Amino acid sequence: MKYKSETSLRDKVILEMLIMTGVRRSELLSLNWEDVDFKNNTLTVKKGKGNKERIIPLLSPLDEDLWNYLQTRLPLKNNAIFISSTGNRLSITGLQTLFRKYIKLSGLEGKGYTIHKCRHSFATLLIQNGADLLSVQKLLGHEDLNTTKVYTHLDMNHLNKAIKKFPLALK
């Protein structure tokens, strides 16, 4: 796919990364190119909460879009993955402005969407689709499993599927 500019591809990668990795906004903004392992399709978050490091697998199309975005940035003048139009590391204010722009363009303005809700959606979708809580905890970089449990919103449909896994249930 062709993009109008390096910035539009950057924005797409930012939104994909927020939704497909569950990174915090501060983690996203502190990422450098050496944190990406294109060979193994992983992202190393080195400046997580509490300065804890974690590795997150990169899914498609994020891995491909990130690679394409890198190609638009060569030769690198700044090691930060996400830079502003001035060539400096993208700021939290810049990220929030970008996020609000796309929320407005998508017609979702005023519906309570925030950058953190991307992280929340990432965790909730993983859990609703069968990921175990310990894996989600590790992906999110939570020290305490109780923190991860906040992201579990189980509806009756999900509970009915779970109870049917009980080995003594009649088939």
C-alpha positions as CSV (number, residue, x, y, z in Angstrom):
1,M,0.0,0.0,0.0
2,K,1.3,3.5,-0.8
3,Y,1.2,6.2,1.8
4,K,0.9,9.9,1.2
5,S,3.9,10.5,3.4
6,E,6.3,9.1,5.9
7,T,4.1,10.7,8.6
8,S,0.9,8.8,7.5
9,L,2.8,5.5,7.6
10,R,4.3,6.5,11.0
11,D,0.8,7.2,12.3
12,K,-0.5,3.9,11.1
13,V,2.4,2.1,12.8
14,I,1.8,4.0,16.0
15,L,-1.9,3.0,16.1
16,E,-1.1,-0.6,15.2
17,M,1.5,-0.8,17.9
18,L,-0.8,0.6,20.5
19,I,-3.6,-1.8,19.6
20,M,-1.5,-4.9,18.7
21,T,1.2,-4.8,21.5
22,G,-0.6,-3.2,24.5
23,V,2.4,-0.9,25.2
24,R,1.9,2.1,27.4
25,R,2.2,5.5,25.8
26,S,5.5,6.2,27.6
27,E,6.9,2.9,26.4
28,L,5.9,3.5,22.9
29,L,7.6,6.9,22.9
30,S,10.8,5.6,24.4
31,L,11.3,2.9,21.7
32,N,14.5,2.9,19.7
33,W,15.2,1.0,16.5
34,E,17.6,-1.3,18.3
35,D,14.5,-2.5,20.4
36,V,13.1,-4.1,17.2
37,D,14.3,-7.5,16.2
38,F,13.0,-8.0,12.6
39,K,14.6,-11.4,12.3
40,N,12.6,-12.8,15.3
41,N,9.7,-10.4,14.9
42,T,10.0,-9.1,18.5
43,L,9.9,-5.8,20.3
44,T,11.9,-5.3,23.5
45,V,10.4,-2.8,25.9
46,K,13.4,-1.6,27.9
47,K,11.8,1.3,29.8
48,G,8.6,-0.4,31.1
49,K,7.0,0.6,34.3
50,G,9.4,0.1,37.1
51,N,12.2,-0.1,34.5
52,K,11.4,-3.7,33.8
53,E,12.2,-5.2,30.4
54,R,9.9,-7.4,28.4
55,I,9.8,-8.9,24.9
56,I,6.6,-8.7,22.9
57,P,6.1,-10.7,19.7
58,L,5.2,-8.6,16.7
59,L,2.2,-9.6,14.6
60,S,1.4,-9.0,11.0
61,P,0.7,-6.4,9.6
62,L,2.6,-4.5,12.3
63,D,5.9,-6.2,11.6
64,E,5.7,-5.4,7.9
65,D,4.5,-1.8,8.4
66,L,7.3,-1.2,10.9
67,W,9.8,-2.5,8.4
68,N,8.4,-0.3,5.6
69,Y,8.4,2.7,8.0
70,L,12.1,2.1,8.8
71,Q,12.9,2.1,5.1
72,T,11.3,5.6,4.8
73,R,13.6,6.8,7.7
74,L,16.9,5.6,6.2
75,P,19.5,6.9,6.7
76,L,18.6,7.3,10.4
77,K,19.3,10.7,11.8
78,N,17.6,9.8,15.1
79,N,17.5,6.4,16.8
80,A,14.0,7.0,18.2
81,I,11.4,5.0,16.3
82,F,8.7,7.7,16.4
83,I,9.8,11.2,15.6
84,S,8.0,14.5,15.1
85,S,8.1,16.7,12.1
86,T,11.0,18.6,13.7
87,G,13.1,15.4,13.8
88,N,12.9,15.0,17.6
89,R,11.5,12.1,19.5
90,L,7.6,12.3,19.4
91,S,6.3,13.8,22.7
92,I,3.3,12.7,24.7
93,T,1.5,15.9,23.6
94,G,2.3,15.0,20.0
95,L,1.0,11.4,20.5
96,Q,-2.2,12.6,22.1
97,T,-2.8,15.1,19.3
98,L,-2.2,12.4,16.7
99,F,-4.5,10.0,18.5
100,R,-7.3,12.6,18.8
101,K,-7.0,13.4,15.1
102,Y,-7.6,9.7,14.1
103,I,-10.4,9.3,16.7
104,K,-12.1,12.3,15.1
105,L,-11.5,11.1,11.5
106,S,-13.0,7.7,12.4
107,G,-16.2,9.3,13.8
108,L,-15.5,8.1,17.4
109,E,-15.0,11.5,19.0
110,G,-16.8,11.9,22.3
111,K,-17.1,8.2,22.9
112,G,-14.4,8.1,25.6
113,Y,-11.5,6.6,23.6
114,T,-8.1,7.2,25.0
115,I,-4.6,5.9,24.3
116,H,-4.8,3.7,27.4
117,K,-8.0,2.1,26.1
118,C,-5.9,0.6,23.3
119,R,-3.9,-1.3,26.0
120,H,-7.2,-2.2,27.8
121,S,-8.7,-3.5,24.5
122,F,-5.5,-5.5,23.7
123,A,-5.7,-7.3,27.1
124,T,-9.4,-7.8,27.0
125,L,-9.4,-9.2,23.4
126,L,-6.6,-11.6,24.3
127,I,-8.5,-12.9,27.3
128,Q,-11.8,-13.2,25.4
129,N,-10.1,-15.2,22.7
130,G,-8.6,-17.7,25.1
131,A,-5.2,-16.3,26.1
132,D,-4.3,-17.4,29.6
133,L,-4.0,-14.7,32.3
134,L,-0.3,-15.4,33.0
135,S,0.7,-14.8,29.3
136,V,-1.4,-11.6,29.3
137,Q,0.3,-10.5,32.5
138,K,3.7,-11.0,30.9
139,L,2.8,-9.2,27.7
140,L,1.5,-6.2,29.6
141,G,4.5,-6.1,32.0
142,H,2.5,-6.4,35.1
143,E,4.2,-7.5,38.3
144,D,1.0,-8.5,40.1
145,L,-1.6,-10.8,38.5
146,N,-4.3,-8.8,40.2
147,T,-3.4,-5.8,38.1
148,T,-4.0,-8.0,34.9
149,K,-7.4,-9.2,36.3
150,V,-8.8,-5.7,35.9
151,Y,-8.8,-6.4,32.2
152,T,-11.1,-9.4,32.4
153,H,-14.7,-8.5,31.4
154,L,-16.3,-11.8,31.0
155,D,-19.8,-11.9,29.6
156,M,-22.2,-14.8,30.0
157,N,-21.3,-16.2,26.6
158,H,-17.7,-16.4,27.6
159,L,-18.6,-18.0,30.9
160,N,-20.8,-20.6,29.2
161,K,-17.9,-21.6,26.9
162,A,-15.7,-21.9,29.9
163,I,-18.0,-24.0,32.0
164,K,-18.5,-26.4,29.0
165,K,-14.8,-27.3,29.4
166,F,-15.6,-28.9,32.7
167,P,-14.7,-32.6,32.3
168,L,-17.8,-34.0,34.0
169,A,-20.3,-32.0,31.9
170,L,-22.5,-34.1,29.6
171,K,-21.7,-33.7,26.0
